Amino acid sequence: MSADVVVIGAGVIGASVAWHLVKRGARVTVIDRAPAAGQGSTSRATGGFRAQYGSAIQVKLSLLSREKLRRFADEVGGDCGYRPCGYLWLAETAAELQALGEAQRVQHAAGLAEARMIAPAEIAQLNPYIRSDSIGAAFCPTDGFIRPLGILNGYLEGARQLGATLHYDARVIAFSNGAVVTTAGTFAAGAVVNAAGAWAAEIARLASVELPVTPLRRQVAATVPCALLPDDLPMTLWAGDGFHLRVRDGRVLLLQPVDEPSGFATSLDESWLARIDALKRERIPALAAVALDRAASWAGLYEMSPDKHPIVGEARPGFFLANGSSGHGVMHAPALGQIVSELVLDGRATCLDAAPLRLSRFSEGDSHPALALL
Ligand SMILES: Cc1cc2nc3c(=O)[nH]c(=O)nc-3n(C[C@H](O)[C@H](O)[C@H](O)COP(=O)(O)OP(=O)(O)OC[C@H]3O[C@@H](n4cnc5c(N)ncnc54)[C@H](O)[C@@H]3O)c2cc1C
């Protein structure tokens, strides 16, 4: 079996890379160890989309993705679900407000003109269902929501129709003489793309590449079905502690990242759920009588890089990385697919300068500053 390019991982990023490559005429094989696509982190994502970030490269990735999401139905096919309902970042202290304002200056300089600071009165109009001591907020009306599996399936089905071959139940176990060795056979390849999400470091190690991508559990609490909040409510986040909420599929989803050791475990933590329940009662009076539904809650894995930015580029001749999106991989998949396809086929990315995403930034001491917010 041979292909121009073997893409390892049938998650949203592998699917986008595959579609962009076949669209340009490459022969592509996508390999995944699972029995079907989307069994990794992609199906666990809640489907937030934002361009409000604190670094120019993340803003630019979002703007390129947004452009492509707007054309998705015509260009790729299927429903990416992009809905510009907005992201509302609440500040309860002067320091939080200042950090949001500084991030917004970066956003404006990178081309996100519509992000703006707003006063408490407008916060109450945008989300009248919460109780907060906000002194101000950052809001961007073109942020909002997407459908992770709509994007994954659109790209993968589009790639298949254009000639890509998909192989499931094929775990990559080695690289040997220009070929990818899997539990379901060996695939010769001119180039290989690592799109293995939280498991990317294991794949890189097989190619003798040290990739600083680690798995980190993220939990999502879902309420029982209720129609108390509208489904176009902006994603609402407390900048101070990261607690946030959105409405999806007739439930309210509640999240709060907490410090925990990296690892592949994805069980739900009862004490975390109890904490979320308490925050819900305190901060969302409208949901006081609405219970959390443990059976509908879930956890999945973020694929963390040390500076929370993606790691993209050719790590060894013919071995490409599309990794480390650090929990933003669905929204950035359209942009990353195009960037990686250009790196593979042209040797450089022209849609966006991908140099800030190179692996060597860590050894060169040129990684992105760790930002408290955004
Ligand atoms: C709770 C939660 C909420 C999130 N919310 C958002 C959000 O709102 N917006 C957003 O943009 N992102 C969000 N994310 C992050 C997002 O899910 C990821 O960034 C994205 O799915 C990564 O896509 P991927 O294709 O790289 O990885 P995955 O979807 O994990 O795909 C990787 C694939 O590689 C395969 N694989 C692994 N090892 C091997 C091997 N040895 N051989 C063959 N195949 C292999 C796996 O089976 C898997 O299918 C969230 C994540 C979580 C956990």
The ligand as an SDF file (V2000), in Angstrom:
LIG
                    3D

 53 58  0  0  0  0  0  0  0  0999 V2000
  -13.8370   18.8710   27.2240 C   0  0  0  0  0  0  0  0  0  0  0  0
  -13.2180   19.4530   25.9810 C   0  0  0  0  0  0  0  0  0  0  0  0
  -13.7580   20.5950   25.4230 C   0  0  0  0  0  0  0  0  0  0  0  0
  -13.1760   21.1560   24.2880 C   0  0  0  0  0  0  0  0  0  0  0  0
  -13.7580   22.2480   23.7370 N   0  0  0  0  0  0  0  0  0  0  0  0
  -13.2280   22.7890   22.6100 C   0  0  0  0  0  0  0  0  0  0  0  0
  -13.8410   23.9120   21.9990 C   0  0  0  0  0  0  0  0  0  0  0  0
  -14.8350   24.4380   22.4940 O   0  0  0  0  0  0  0  0  0  0  0  0
  -13.2850   24.4100   20.8590 N   0  0  0  0  0  0  0  0  0  0  0  0
  -12.1620   23.8600   20.3090 C   0  0  0  0  0  0  0  0  0  0  0  0
  -11.6860   24.3570   19.2800 O   0  0  0  0  0  0  0  0  0  0  0  0
  -11.5670   22.7870   20.8650 N   0  0  0  0  0  0  0  0  0  0  0  0
  -12.0680   22.2390   22.0030 C   0  0  0  0  0  0  0  0  0  0  0  0
  -11.4710   21.1650   22.5840 N   0  0  0  0  0  0  0  0  0  0  0  0
  -10.1920   20.6970   22.0470 C   0  0  0  0  0  0  0  0  0  0  0  0
  -10.3940   19.8340   20.8360 C   0  0  0  0  0  0  0  0  0  0  0  0
  -11.2580   18.7700   21.1430 O   0  0  0  0  0  0  0  0  0  0  0  0
   -9.0320   19.3150   20.3470 C   0  0  0  0  0  0  0  0  0  0  0  0
   -8.1130   20.3860   20.2700 O   0  0  0  0  0  0  0  0  0  0  0  0
   -9.1700   18.6810   18.9660 C   0  0  0  0  0  0  0  0  0  0  0  0
  -10.2240   17.7470   18.9500 O   0  0  0  0  0  0  0  0  0  0  0  0
   -7.8700   18.0080   18.5690 C   0  0  0  0  0  0  0  0  0  0  0  0
   -8.1090   17.3490   17.3490 O   0  0  0  0  0  0  0  0  0  0  0  0
   -7.0980   16.2700   16.8120 P   0  0  0  0  0  0  0  0  0  0  0  0
   -7.5900   15.8520   15.4830 O   0  0  0  0  0  0  0  0  0  0  0  0
   -5.7130   16.7900   16.9310 O   0  0  0  0  0  0  0  0  0  0  0  0
   -7.1520   15.0880   17.9000 O   0  0  0  0  0  0  0  0  0  0  0  0
   -8.1980   13.8930   18.1030 P   0  0  0  0  0  0  0  0  0  0  0  0
   -9.5710   14.2520   17.7830 O   0  0  0  0  0  0  0  0  0  0  0  0
   -7.9130   13.3660   19.4720 O   0  0  0  0  0  0  0  0  0  0  0  0
   -7.7100   12.8270   17.0260 O   0  0  0  0  0  0  0  0  0  0  0  0
   -6.5100   12.1300   17.1750 C   0  0  0  0  0  0  0  0  0  0  0  0
   -6.6750   10.7530   16.5840 C   0  0  0  0  0  0  0  0  0  0  0  0
   -5.4220   10.0740   16.5980 O   0  0  0  0  0  0  0  0  0  0  0  0
   -5.6780    8.6990   16.7690 C   0  0  0  0  0  0  0  0  0  0  0  0
   -4.4750    8.0300   17.2410 N   0  0  0  0  0  0  0  0  0  0  0  0
   -3.8160    8.2220   18.4030 C   0  0  0  0  0  0  0  0  0  0  0  0
   -2.7540    7.3830   18.4750 N   0  0  0  0  0  0  0  0  0  0  0  0
   -2.7310    6.6550   17.3290 C   0  0  0  0  0  0  0  0  0  0  0  0
   -1.8900    5.6140   16.8220 C   0  0  0  0  0  0  0  0  0  0  0  0
   -0.8340    5.1490   17.5130 N   0  0  0  0  0  0  0  0  0  0  0  0
   -2.1670    5.0900   15.6100 N   0  0  0  0  0  0  0  0  0  0  0  0
   -3.2550    5.5440   14.8960 C   0  0  0  0  0  0  0  0  0  0  0  0
   -4.0850    6.5030   15.3320 N   0  0  0  0  0  0  0  0  0  0  0  0
   -3.8310    7.0600   16.5330 C   0  0  0  0  0  0  0  0  0  0  0  0
   -6.8040    8.6930   17.8080 C   0  0  0  0  0  0  0  0  0  0  0  0
   -7.5290    7.4720   17.7570 O   0  0  0  0  0  0  0  0  0  0  0  0
   -7.6470    9.8930   17.3950 C   0  0  0  0  0  0  0  0  0  0  0  0
   -8.7330    9.5270   16.5740 O   0  0  0  0  0  0  0  0  0  0  0  0
  -12.0310   20.5610   23.7040 C   0  0  0  0  0  0  0  0  0  0  0  0
  -11.5020   19.4010   24.2470 C   0  0  0  0  0  0  0  0  0  0  0  0
  -12.0870   18.8430   25.3740 C   0  0  0  0  0  0  0  0  0  0  0  0
  -11.4950   17.5900   25.9540 C   0  0  0  0  0  0  0  0  0  0  0  0
  1  2  1  0
  2  3  1  0
  2 52  2  0
  3  4  2  0
  4  5  1  0
  4 50  1  0
  5  6  2  0
  6  7  1  0
  6 13  1  0
  7  8  2  0
  7  9  1  0
  9 10  1  0
 10 11  2  0
 10 12  1  0
 12 13  2  0
 13 14  1  0
 14 15  1  0
 14 50  1  0
 15 16  1  0
 16 17  1  0
 16 18  1  0
 18 19  1  0
 18 20  1  0
 20 21  1  0
 20 22  1  0
 22 23  1  0
 23 24  1  0
 24 25  2  0
 24 26  1  0
 24 27  1  0
 27 28  1  0
 28 29  2  0
 28 30  1  0
 28 31  1  0
 31 32  1  0
 32 33  1  0
 33 34  1  0
 33 48  1  0
 34 35  1  0
 35 36  1  0
 35 46  1  0
 36 37  1  0
 36 45  1  0
 37 38  2  0
 38 39  1  0
 39 40  1  0
 39 45  2  0
 40 41  1  0
 40 42  2  0
 42 43  1  0
 43 44  2  0
 44 45  1  0
 46 47  1  0
 46 48  1  0
 48 49  1  0
 50 51  2  0
 51 52  1  0
 52 53  1  0
M  END
$$$$
